[in-house]
Amino acid sequence: MTTLRSPSLTAVVLVLEDTAELAATHARYAKALEPAAERVDFVYVVDGQLPQAVSALRELRRKALPVEVLCFPTAMGEAAALSVGLQAATGEVVMTLAAEPRVEDADLLSLVAALDSADLVVGRRSHVMEESRGRGRKLDHLVNRLFGTGLKDIRSTIRAMRADVARELTLYGNQFNFLPLLAQAQGFRTVEVDIRCRRPATAAKGLLPFDPSLVLDVIAVFFLLRFLRKPFRFFGGFGFAVLVLGVLLTAWLVGARLFFDMPLGERPALILSTLLVVLGIQIISVGLIGEIISFTYAKDVKDYRVERLVEPEQARARERAVL
């Protein structure tokens, strides 16, 4: 396999638990990624007060290794840690890795090699691990149905990306779980590469087929990607449907009272129809307010990227025209 050798690569390692094994992890990653770039450096993001991890990272700094350590005074979550790490990365290629090696070393190079034809490469964990994830598989299937992607392991944390992707993406909340979706929404080419897991994950347990919190995150991401710029499309359509239902129900009740002499005073349907009309108007109003806010602040929000290609002949023609 031919590896895309980049001038520089930055590995962003999120330290979310206190561990003293970071020295061994660093040595393993450094050896595995050495053939991938001329210069390999590391950014470790420590999420909260983790004394053993900080002590191990200080030892790496004392050895004058290309390591940068960023520490949060309190635990801020994986999304904040990942955002800070991506912003601190200086390499032309950026990788996100776990503080505990979970993938065979040789497969890390395959992620970098795949960047030859993509902007973001997601490590699709081995079939054994996918089968053991239980509810996670069902959630990925739901995400694929909603967003129409062909990705099968969206929430994999083993990724390689070009520097443009790391600079453009903005994460908050639990959006780090759906980083490939955010990248695709901005036009970045995203692919998956099979990787072998050193340790299969345990199956998630629960009575529901999905993790409820992740389902809420999927709904939030779906709304942000599809309706952030046009909230009236979502609220207006739903509100209009509720309003029409209320109006039709009210018209039927009024018609029954006028033409068939049916009493309305003791019928709860009248209260329901009135409630639907009021609720429909309120939902439509929320959509209009959201549209006004979106229009007001649209100039400050950029959810796209511009890629300009200039052919050499065109560039020379322009230079001659200027001269």
Secondary structure, DSSP 8 states (H G I E B T S, - for coil): -----EEEEEEEEEE-S--S-HHHHHHHHHHHHGGGEEEEEEEEEE-S--HHHHHHHHHHHHTT-SEEEEE-SS---HHHHHHHHHHH--SSEEEEEESS--B-HHHHHHHHHGGGS-SEEEEE--HHHHHHTTHHHHHHHHHHHHH----S-TT-S-EEEEHHHHHH----TTGGGGHHHHHHHTT--EEEEE--BSS-------SSSS-HHHHHHHHHHHHHHHHSS-HHHHHHHHHHHHHHHHHHHHHHHHHHHHHS----TT-HHHHHHHHHHHHHHHHHHHHHHHHHHHHHTGGG-----------HHHHHHHHHHH-
